[in-house]
Amino acid sequence: MAASRKRNVNPDLAKERSKATFDVEELTYALYLGKEMTERKRYLEDLAINDPFIKGCKPWAFCSREEQYEMALKKHIYIAKRIKELGLTTDWDQFFYTEAMACHENSPIGLHSSMFLPTLRKQGSEEQKKKFLPLAENMTIIGTYAQTELGHGTFIRGLETTATYDPKSQEFILHSPTLTSMKYWPGNLGKTVNFCIIMAQLYTKGQCHGIHTFLLPLRDLETHKSLPGVELGDIGPKFGYGTNDNGYLRLSNVRIPLDHMLMRYSKVLKDGTYVKPPNTRLSYGSMTLIRAIIVGDSSRGLSQACTIALRYSAVRRQTEISPGGPEAQIIDYQTQQHKLFPLLATAYALHFTGQNVYMIYMQVTSQIEEGNLDQIGELHALSAGLKAFSTWECTKGIEVCRMACGGHGYSHASGLPKIYVDLTPGCTYEGENTVMMLQTARYLMKCYAKVESGEKLPGFVSYLNTDLSAKSCLTADVTLDCLLQAYEHRATRMVHVAAKNMNRRVMVEGQSQQQAWNNTSQQLVWASRAHCHTYVVRTFVDMVTSGVYDNQVQEVLTSLCKLYAVHGIVEYLGEFIQDGYFSTKQVDIVTDKLWSLMQEIRPNAVALVDAFDYPDAVLDSCLGRYDGNVYQALYEYAKSSPLNQKDVLDTYEKYVKPMRGDNFSSAELLKISKL
Amino acid sequence: MAASRKRNVNPDLAKERSKATFDVEELTYALYLGKEMTERKRYLEDLAINDPFIKGCKPWAFCSREEQYEMALKKHIYIAKRIKELGLTTDWDQFFYTEAMACHENSPIGLHSSMFLPTLRKQGSEEQKKKFLPLAENMTIIGTYAQTELGHGTFIRGLETTATYDPKSQEFILHSPTLTSMKYWPGNLGKTVNFCIIMAQLYTKGQCHGIHTFLLPLRDLETHKSLPGVELGDIGPKFGYGTNDNGYLRLSNVRIPLDHMLMRYSKVLKDGTYVKPPNTRLSYGSMTLIRAIIVGDSSRGLSQACTIALRYSAVRRQTEISPGGPEAQIIDYQTQQHKLFPLLATAYALHFTGQNVYMIYMQVTSQIEEGNLDQIGELHALSAGLKAFSTWECTKGIEVCRMACGGHGYSHASGLPKIYVDLTPGCTYEGENTVMMLQTARYLMKCYAKVESGEKLPGFVSYLNTDLSAKSCLTADVTLDCLLQAYEHRATRMVHVAAKNMNRRVMVEGQSQQQAWNNTSQQLVWASRAHCHTYVVRTFVDMVTSGVYDNQVQEVLTSLCKLYAVHGIVEYLGEFIQDGYFSTKQVDIVTDKLWSLMQEIRPNAVALVDAFDYPDAVLDSCLGRYDGNVYQALYEYAKSSPLNQKDVLDTYEKYVKPMRGDNFSSAELLKISKL
């Protein structure tokens, strides 16, 4: 345990920890890929937490938006410098170091390393890389990735910015032809970067060749002034992301040289001849990776919220359960357990799913390098759907955690609003969730067609061959196997129903394919959700039955996995039972199992969040502290509020006093107030 | 129409309006209690919107927390002054005037008139009112209501602040005996008020007599300095409510005279003798009223969010439905309709329910004045449950609206985050929602016991006598009557199931009543939710079948009411079908009806939000503007961001420049950037 975790602990929390039936350390190792990696993580976290630079920073919640930007800029520049000095080269090292330094304080220079540099490396020609990479790597050039426009988000083909080649001068003319074509939302664009990679419709010889990427200078590298023809700025305050200068950009016929189009795949020759890329599917890669990573991010956000809410629920006492008895820990109320324990199970489920999808991404990528593109479609469908599924679950879950903390959850002192506003954009960015679910549905419809034609599907989707006339095998012992089968049955049924409805609309009602698709789309979304849900349950079941854990850890994870599955059935009961798959008795068994599983989890609830091993600095929460001294922390938080710098604010003399009745003399006033 | 609503309208929106099948004006009158009241509302809104004072205020989203407080203080003092000058005495007038002036900008002096004055009037003795009311009415005394403590919220009996009577000096000693006993959260407490009404445990002659209310001076009436023994301040930044100085207050043996206990009901005599109040149930009143009002507030928040999301959905175009076709209005996507139309129906349902509960409150109150207390219990149960039901629906719904606006919904330009953070505390304040649902459940369990003993229940709960063996009468025409019966069946079944489970735990498993209650509490919450849901459906059905609307209005409201009921069945399908109440075929009928109702609503969607008649100033949203010119508005919003006051921020020279590589001469840098 890191030193920062050892302190005088609230006795209620200490007691919770002593009741755990498993070794928390073992589970932490299981979550963070072993002892060595866990210790590395803690070493990096301690380095960050004890850095005097960070200790001197004004707390995020006390900053104005302008200060939030400045603080984050300062912090992230410092982090970048330290990462270099410390020689932190792996994703693992950089992630945990940065998280502990600036958790949920989005970087104003982050797009440079996460999008600008990788795109330059992947899509730049050898000459371009030689010319621009050194400048970008030492941050002479600081860049971002400008895709989204005022009028277009997820639908990339609809982007309106134009890049028109002028063979006379051998330049591209970058232009925003309409109001809606201005770039809007790219991170770091408003004030920080001096370059961007911009997506624009390529026109040459009078023909449009679709979206291509260009290197575009935005600001003078010396003075940082915006260049002629470049109108740009910050897009203003948002729900969160105050630290980030998401920007707008309007271009008036800005000329860039021929070699500023990224030309590894597509090319434009000097005379304006367009040369197609060899394979368009290769660009799937980075999008898929980001979506896979978002699954893990969602788990992380949700497990942080669970850590805060569950520790607080163990410390908070409210109302006696029996009259005259002591006030109960709120974690002992069934309704509180029902709010939080399924979310805890979800956080674990998504953690394992995130690791699983990342691993599959790596496998498929190495297959691609060997020229095997077979699995690209499946991976794409999987990552799209799981991105949507996990961000929705996470977003919903964080708010449940917040409200489960009562009024205090609403204060920034809880840390929960900050987690929420940082995570909820995941439902929208990198592909709007509903659109993502429909992409997965498109893949499922293809699978269904194969099933209908008698084909046996390979891999995970093979469950779609399930015989729908079978009934549930579930009995009082509620096995993982019967639970998983229920999920497979439900998803198969929903895929079939959606497909049949769509076919009916085309064949019987005479609708076009597109109309039928749209008129079935909500059922398609539901089918995708059921499919993703099944994948998550399957992954969780696979993990707990893998035999890699010690007995105690396996036992508690099995309870958690069952809780995840059982709760999902109760939550979406209609989808499971409308064809009579479960008998009424089986429904009762599942519902009763929900209550008994919650009791099973109860003694381990705090230990299960402890296992995520978040340092207090990451949670940044008065309620989620490891030591459970929440009330003292809330009091300190309140006292430090910037509004309290003076007992009497200037606003008193300016506004309050003049409005008050003056029917009384000062002497009389004095008498009343001094009572 | 107000002048501010007539402008060049986006052609997509103009077309939507021309397609409406009903007269929007008629529906507006129906929502706002007739033509005269509607016109009054508009007159007040226009007065507010055109006031030069408001036009000069810095926008809320651009203010720091400290500025938000100051702006709101200034604004609300001005509003109070204008309300006096304009002679606005009715709740109606004050509400609409204030809403248009400072929508969702919570007042730093609001608790004075909403809680301090009414409590003084209701609970003060005649002498106390004579002494303190004039001072409070002319705002020499500005007060708040200090109930919630750091350690106790909804559980009022658990409050720890003490008021100990000292007969020698004839004073009460107000004290915070523990850390957790400090007041925490009361609005306006931190910096603005100089008095409060404080809830404390009364001790006299060595005995505790429970919670009583006291008048407590906090600050010097002249200098506004906090008084000796009074430690207080702002509790710091929160998710929202930045304009409000929710405060903390820690008391060290502060003495107040005997006449500072509010003595209309309970009394303490000079010698310390305690005199009980005649009837404890009388204090239910104001809590019940506030909860009834919250139902209406929830409807208002949700209908604002729907107005923004639906107008934007009519203007936003994204992706073609058929390849090569024009990009579709996103309101034409079934998935978008499925997100928003049921919420629109919910906003209407809650609007009517809010009016209904308020009316019942008024009836019951006048019965109470006549000494008839029969309906207090039912009203209390109803208002508690509906408060929870409506705030949960509203909170969930606003976020769905926000995310249905894609990325732009996340910007404060959309107005949606502001509505959300202002409304979501409603789930917690004035009684935490889960606790509220359980209070309703307690009433339902009493009703169930009566049903079991063969009693016929009167009034709304009479449906609990429903014969559970009956099956649904639903056929292809999906009548309101069959829908309502389905809700009654489901709620009755769930009340029965919860009661039976609880009895089983006591009788068979030998649990105490309290244990059994706790172990059944989640099912009790579900039963209460089903009960409240039924009440809302019933109210909506009663309204649309009341015969007070013209044919076209009645037709569209009937579609909306059916959509509300049908969507609820699909959403909670498991609860409706687990006992076989619906056949598989009926489930298909209901599901298909959902899609056809959405198509029925489609042409009227924009007109239905127009009918809520929100001026743009109330929505404060680039996306929800009446004229639909959203992109120009977003661009203006971005340009006005405080970060854009300078092209090059000082942070460039301070942080960005020093970190950049210096391998290049200025001349070389210049060359690159000027490309």
Boltz contact constraints between the chains, C-beta under 6 A:
constraints:
  - contact:
      token1: [A, 61]
      token2: [B, 237]
      max_distance: 6.0
  - contact:
      token1: [A, 64]
      token2: [B, 64]
      max_distance: 6.0
  - contact:
      token1: [A, 70]
      token2: [B, 651]
      max_distance: 6.0
  - contact:
      token1: [A, 73]
      token2: [B, 651]
      max_distance: 6.0
  - contact:
      token1: [A, 73]
      token2: [B, 655]
      max_distance: 6.0
  - contact:
      token1: [A, 74]
      token2: [B, 655]
      max_distance: 6.0
  - contact:
      token1: [A, 77]
      token2: [B, 655]
      max_distance: 6.0
  - contact:
      token1: [A, 77]
      token2: [B, 659]
      max_distance: 6.0
  - contact:
      token1: [A, 138]
      token2: [B, 661]
      max_distance: 6.0
  - contact:
      token1: [A, 139]
      token2: [B, 660]
      max_distance: 6.0
  - contact:
      token1: [A, 139]
      token2: [B, 661]
      max_distance: 6.0
  - contact:
      token1: [A, 140]
      token2: [B, 660]
      max_distance: 6.0
  - contact:
      token1: [A, 140]
      token2: [B, 661]
      max_distance: 6.0
  - contact:
      token1: [A, 140]
      token2: [B, 664]
      max_distance: 6.0
  - contact:
      token1: [A, 150]
      token2: [B, 631]
      max_distance: 6.0
  - contact:
      token1: [A, 153]
      token2: [B, 406]
      max_distance: 6.0
  - contact:
      token1: [A, 153]
      token2: [B, 407]
      max_distance: 6.0
  - contact:
      token1: [A, 155]
      token2: [B, 318]
      max_distance: 6.0
  - contact:
      token1: [A, 155]
      token2: [B, 319]
      max_distance: 6.0
  - contact:
      token1: [A, 179]
      token2: [B, 631]
      max_distance: 6.0
  - contact:
      token1: [A, 180]
      token2: [B, 631]
      max_distance: 6.0
  - contact:
      token1: [A, 185]
      token2: [B, 407]
      max_distance: 6.0
  - contact:
      token1: [A, 191]
      token2: [B, 649]
      max_distance: 6.0
  - contact:
      token1: [A, 217]
      token2: [B, 673]
      max_distance: 6.0
  - contact:
      token1: [A, 217]
      token2: [B, 675]
      max_distance: 6.0
  - contact:
      token1: [A, 220]
      token2: [B, 673]
      max_distance: 6.0
  - contact:
      token1: [A, 221]
      token2: [B, 669]
      max_distance: 6.0
  - contact:
      token1: [A, 221]
      token2: [B, 672]
      max_distance: 6.0
  - contact:
      token1: [A, 221]
      token2: [B, 673]
      max_distance: 6.0
  - contact:
      token1: [A, 222]
      token2: [B, 666]
      max_distance: 6.0
  - contact:
      token1: [A, 222]
      token2: [B, 669]
      max_distance: 6.0
  - contact:
      token1: [A, 222]
      token2: [B, 670]
      max_distance: 6.0
  - contact:
      token1: [A, 224]
      token2: [B, 648]
      max_distance: 6.0
  - contact:
      token1: [A, 224]
      token2: [B, 652]
      max_distance: 6.0
  - contact:
      token1: [A, 225]
      token2: [B, 647]
      max_distance: 6.0
  - contact:
      token1: [A, 225]
      token2: [B, 648]
      max_distance: 6.0
  - contact:
      token1: [A, 226]
      token2: [B, 647]
      max_distance: 6.0
  - contact:
      token1: [A, 233]
      token2: [B, 644]
      max_distance: 6.0
  - contact:
      token1: [A, 234]
      token2: [B, 641]
      max_distance: 6.0
  - contact:
      token1: [A, 234]
      token2: [B, 643]
      max_distance: 6.0
  - contact:
      token1: [A, 234]
      token2: [B, 644]
      max_distance: 6.0
  - contact:
      token1: [A, 235]
      token2: [B, 638]
      max_distance: 6.0
  - contact:
      token1: [A, 236]
      token2: [B, 637]
      max_distance: 6.0
  - contact:
      token1: [A, 236]
      token2: [B, 638]
      max_distance: 6.0
  - contact:
      token1: [A, 236]
      token2: [B, 641]
      max_distance: 6.0
  - contact:
      token1: [A, 237]
      token2: [B, 61]
      max_distance: 6.0
  - contact:
      token1: [A, 237]
      token2: [B, 412]
      max_distance: 6.0
  - contact:
      token1: [A, 238]
      token2: [B, 410]
      max_distance: 6.0
  - contact:
      token1: [A, 238]
      token2: [B, 411]
      max_distance: 6.0
  - contact:
      token1: [A, 238]
      token2: [B, 412]
      max_distance: 6.0
  - contact:
      token1: [A, 239]
      token2: [B, 410]
      max_distance: 6.0
  - contact:
      token1: [A, 239]
      token2: [B, 417]
      max_distance: 6.0
  - contact:
      token1: [A, 248]
      token2: [B, 638]
      max_distance: 6.0
  - contact:
      token1: [A, 318]
      token2: [B, 155]
      max_distance: 6.0
  - contact:
      token1: [A, 319]
      token2: [B, 155]
      max_distance: 6.0
  - contact:
      token1: [A, 321]
      token2: [B, 514]
      max_distance: 6.0
  - contact:
      token1: [A, 321]
      token2: [B, 518]
      max_distance: 6.0
  - contact:
      token1: [A, 322]
      token2: [B, 514]
      max_distance: 6.0
  - contact:
      token1: [A, 334]
      token2: [B, 518]
      max_distance: 6.0
  - contact:
      token1: [A, 334]
      token2: [B, 519]
      max_distance: 6.0
  - contact:
      token1: [A, 334]
      token2: [B, 521]
      max_distance: 6.0
  - contact:
      token1: [A, 334]
      token2: [B, 522]
      max_distance: 6.0
  - contact:
      token1: [A, 335]
      token2: [B, 434]
      max_distance: 6.0
  - contact:
      token1: [A, 335]
      token2: [B, 521]
      max_distance: 6.0
  - contact:
      token1: [A, 335]
      token2: [B, 522]
      max_distance: 6.0
  - contact:
      token1: [A, 335]
      token2: [B, 525]
      max_distance: 6.0
  - contact:
      token1: [A, 338]
      token2: [B, 522]
      max_distance: 6.0
  - contact:
      token1: [A, 403]
      token2: [B, 427]
      max_distance: 6.0
  - contact:
      token1: [A, 406]
      token2: [B, 153]
      max_distance: 6.0
  - contact:
      token1: [A, 406]
      token2: [B, 428]
      max_distance: 6.0
  - contact:
      token1: [A, 406]
      token2: [B, 432]
      max_distance: 6.0
  - contact:
      token1: [A, 407]
      token2: [B, 153]
      max_distance: 6.0
  - contact:
      token1: [A, 407]
      token2: [B, 185]
      max_distance: 6.0
  - contact:
      token1: [A, 407]
      token2: [B, 428]
      max_distance: 6.0
  - contact:
      token1: [A, 410]
      token2: [B, 238]
      max_distance: 6.0
  - contact:
      token1: [A, 410]
      token2: [B, 239]
      max_distance: 6.0
  - contact:
      token1: [A, 410]
      token2: [B, 425]
      max_distance: 6.0
  - contact:
      token1: [A, 411]
      token2: [B, 238]
      max_distance: 6.0
  - contact:
      token1: [A, 412]
      token2: [B, 237]
      max_distance: 6.0
  - contact:
      token1: [A, 412]
      token2: [B, 238]
      max_distance: 6.0
  - contact:
      token1: [A, 417]
      token2: [B, 239]
      max_distance: 6.0
  - contact:
      token1: [A, 425]
      token2: [B, 410]
      max_distance: 6.0
  - contact:
      token1: [A, 427]
      token2: [B, 403]
      max_distance: 6.0
  - contact:
      token1: [A, 428]
      token2: [B, 406]
      max_distance: 6.0
  - contact:
      token1: [A, 428]
      token2: [B, 407]
      max_distance: 6.0
  - contact:
      token1: [A, 432]
      token2: [B, 406]
      max_distance: 6.0
  - contact:
      token1: [A, 434]
      token2: [B, 335]
      max_distance: 6.0
  - contact:
      token1: [A, 514]
      token2: [B, 321]
      max_distance: 6.0
  - contact:
      token1: [A, 514]
      token2: [B, 322]
      max_distance: 6.0
  - contact:
      token1: [A, 518]
      token2: [B, 321]
      max_distance: 6.0
  - contact:
      token1: [A, 518]
      token2: [B, 334]
      max_distance: 6.0
  - contact:
      token1: [A, 519]
      token2: [B, 334]
      max_distance: 6.0
  - contact:
      token1: [A, 521]
      token2: [B, 334]
      max_distance: 6.0
  - contact:
      token1: [A, 521]
      token2: [B, 335]
      max_distance: 6.0
  - contact:
      token1: [A, 522]
      token2: [B, 334]
      max_distance: 6.0
  - contact:
      token1: [A, 522]
      token2: [B, 335]
      max_distance: 6.0
  - contact:
      token1: [A, 522]
      token2: [B, 338]
      max_distance: 6.0
  - contact:
      token1: [A, 525]
      token2: [B, 335]
      max_distance: 6.0
  - contact:
      token1: [A, 573]
      token2: [B, 574]
      max_distance: 6.0
  - contact:
      token1: [A, 574]
      token2: [B, 573]
      max_distance: 6.0
  - contact:
      token1: [A, 574]
      token2: [B, 574]
      max_distance: 6.0
  - contact:
      token1: [A, 578]
      token2: [B, 587]
      max_distance: 6.0
  - contact:
      token1: [A, 587]
      token2: [B, 578]
      max_distance: 6.0
  - contact:
      token1: [A, 631]
      token2: [B, 150]
      max_distance: 6.0
  - contact:
      token1: [A, 631]
      token2: [B, 179]
      max_distance: 6.0
  - contact:
      token1: [A, 631]
      token2: [B, 180]
      max_distance: 6.0
  - contact:
      token1: [A, 637]
      token2: [B, 236]
      max_distance: 6.0
  - contact:
      token1: [A, 638]
      token2: [B, 235]
      max_distance: 6.0
  - contact:
      token1: [A, 638]
      token2: [B, 236]
      max_distance: 6.0
  - contact:
      token1: [A, 638]
      token2: [B, 248]
      max_distance: 6.0
  - contact:
      token1: [A, 641]
      token2: [B, 234]
      max_distance: 6.0
  - contact:
      token1: [A, 641]
      token2: [B, 236]
      max_distance: 6.0
  - contact:
      token1: [A, 643]
      token2: [B, 234]
      max_distance: 6.0
  - contact:
      token1: [A, 644]
      token2: [B, 233]
      max_distance: 6.0
  - contact:
      token1: [A, 644]
      token2: [B, 234]
      max_distance: 6.0
  - contact:
      token1: [A, 647]
      token2: [B, 225]
      max_distance: 6.0
  - contact:
      token1: [A, 647]
      token2: [B, 226]
      max_distance: 6.0
  - contact:
      token1: [A, 648]
      token2: [B, 224]
      max_distance: 6.0
  - contact:
      token1: [A, 648]
      token2: [B, 225]
      max_distance: 6.0
  - contact:
      token1: [A, 649]
      token2: [B, 191]
      max_distance: 6.0
  - contact:
      token1: [A, 651]
      token2: [B, 70]
      max_distance: 6.0
  - contact:
      token1: [A, 651]
      token2: [B, 73]
      max_distance: 6.0
  - contact:
      token1: [A, 652]
      token2: [B, 224]
      max_distance: 6.0
  - contact:
      token1: [A, 655]
      token2: [B, 73]
      max_distance: 6.0
  - contact:
      token1: [A, 655]
      token2: [B, 74]
      max_distance: 6.0
  - contact:
      token1: [A, 655]
      token2: [B, 77]
      max_distance: 6.0
  - contact:
      token1: [A, 659]
      token2: [B, 77]
      max_distance: 6.0
  - contact:
      token1: [A, 660]
      token2: [B, 139]
      max_distance: 6.0
  - contact:
      token1: [A, 660]
      token2: [B, 140]
      max_distance: 6.0
  - contact:
      token1: [A, 661]
      token2: [B, 138]
      max_distance: 6.0
  - contact:
      token1: [A, 661]
      token2: [B, 139]
      max_distance: 6.0
  - contact:
      token1: [A, 661]
      token2: [B, 140]
      max_distance: 6.0
  - contact:
      token1: [A, 664]
      token2: [B, 140]
      max_distance: 6.0
  - contact:
      token1: [A, 666]
      token2: [B, 222]
      max_distance: 6.0
  - contact:
      token1: [A, 669]
      token2: [B, 221]
      max_distance: 6.0
  - contact:
      token1: [A, 669]
      token2: [B, 222]
      max_distance: 6.0
  - contact:
      token1: [A, 670]
      token2: [B, 222]
      max_distance: 6.0
  - contact:
      token1: [A, 672]
      token2: [B, 221]
      max_distance: 6.0
  - contact:
      token1: [A, 673]
      token2: [B, 217]
      max_distance: 6.0
  - contact:
      token1: [A, 673]
      token2: [B, 220]
      max_distance: 6.0
  - contact:
      token1: [A, 673]
      token2: [B, 221]
      max_distance: 6.0
  - contact:
      token1: [A, 675]
      token2: [B, 217]
      max_distance: 6.0
